[in-house]
Amino acid sequence: MVLGLVIALAGAAALAVMTASTRDVPATSGKSVEEPQISPMGAYARGDVPIPTPEEIAQYNQGPWTTALSTMSLQGNDVLVHSPTANDFQSETTIAKNGNYVVVGYNDVRGFSLPNVSVSGYAHSSDGGTTWTDGGQLPAAGGSSAVYGDPDVKTWTDPNDQQVYFYYSSLYTTPTGQSSLCIHVSTDGGATWSAPRAVTTATSATDFCDKEFMDVDPETGRIFVSWTNFGATTTMRVTYSDDKGLTWAGVTSVGAHRERRAGFGAAGGGE
């Protein structure tokens, strides 16, 4: 059975707001507290789990390991947003719409084969979701850099000049091998993307950042990113950028131990 990533058109307009994901029990007498866990993609990024080889993936998936970019047309009530011959491993989907532009992000197994791993896959549409282009994977930055998915996509329109921006956040390993997060920026409806912009105030040689969420203030364009920081203690942290991810403010710690995943209700709406 071939599994494909499909987006139901009837639900594409109803974009879910970001919420915290947790099953933790408050630390009260007689009740245990669940330990925070690294996410599946975080386990790859941290090196807890070895990156799968093309041969290993081929045992479970059909189609070639790499696929040329292609545009897909309407298929009944649902639309396949990635290439129909792509390996059957796209997960943790996220979607954002701005006018006729729609961008979908997902973990994409094809990116494990790249010289610099990038499993942050994306597809984009410029006609409201009727047709889609499989964009492949977001770019890494050379050196030891790698982009490890766990995607979140948001969009913002600059009220001053009506320029439309799409932002895509991911787990990230910097060119020097440090744990971090990053965002990629698109100004053409998701067709092309910037190089990764590291969330520098999350970057660490000792701690590990995981389970990021993102949101954008609709008035100012301020980008908020939250994440779970695994260090000597496990904390939930937040930072922000006022220049589209080029520089970042200092970190605010908003919780410890019990919180498994950071999140936003609204900035002024995540995964």
C-alpha positions, 0 to 999 in steps of 0.5 A, a space after each residue: 500500500 503506497 502512502 502519500 501526503 494528501 491535503 484535503 481541499 475542504 480543510 485547507 482553509 481551516 488552519 489550526 492555531 498552535 497549541 502546547 502538546 503535553 501528557 504530563 501530570 502535575 507534580 502533586 503528592 502520589 502522582 509521577 511526572 513524565 520525563 520529557 522525551 526527544 522527538 523522533 527527528 530530534 533523535 536523528 539530529 542528536 545522533 541517538 539514532 543512525 541516519 537511514 541509508 538509501 538501501 534501508 529506506 528502499 526496503 519499506 518504500 516504493 519509487 526512486 530515492 531522488 525525484 525530479 521536481 514536478 507539478 501535480 494536478 487535481 486528483 478528485 477531492 484531494 491533492 497530492 502535494 509531493 511527487 507521486 513517485 517520492 518515497 512514502 515517508 512524509 510526516 509531521 505536516 504543516 500548512 500556511 496560506 496567504 492569498 492564492 499562495 499555499 505552502 506545505 512543510 513535512 519531514 521528507 525521507 528523501 533528504 537523508 541522501 543529500 551531502 548535507 542532510 535536509 529532511 525539511 521537505 516542502 511543496 507550494 501552490 500559487 492557485 489556492 491549492 489546485 495544483 502543487 509543485 514538489 520543491 524537494 528539501 530546504 537548503 543547508 549551509 555547508 560544513 557540518 550543517 544539517 536541517 532535521 525537519 520538525 517543521 512549522 510554516 507561517 506567513 506574514 504580509 508586510 503592511 507597509 509594502 504588501 510583500 508576502 513572506 513565508 517562514 519555515 522553522 526546523 531543527 538545525 545543526 550549524 556548520 560547526 556542528 552545534 545544536 540549534 534551530 533555524 528558519 528559512 524565508 521565502 518571498 515568492 510564495 514558497 518557490 525558492 528559499 533563503 539559506 538557513 538562518 540560525 536561531 543564534 540564541 538557541 545555539 549550543 555546544 552542550 544543550 539540545 534544542 527540540 520541538 520548536 514552534 513558531 509564530 509571527 505578529 501580524 502587525 509588526 512581523 516579529 517572529 517568535 520561536 519556542 522550543 524545549 531545551 534539553 540540558 542539565 535541566 529541561 526547560 521551555 524557552 522563547 526568543 524572537 527576531 525583528 529582522 526576519 531571522 537575521 538576529 535574535 533577542 535573548 532567551 526567556 525561560 518559561 517553564 521547567 521539567 514538566 513541559 514537554 513542548 513549547 507552543 503559542 496560542 496566537 501572536 497577536 497562531 504553530 504546528 
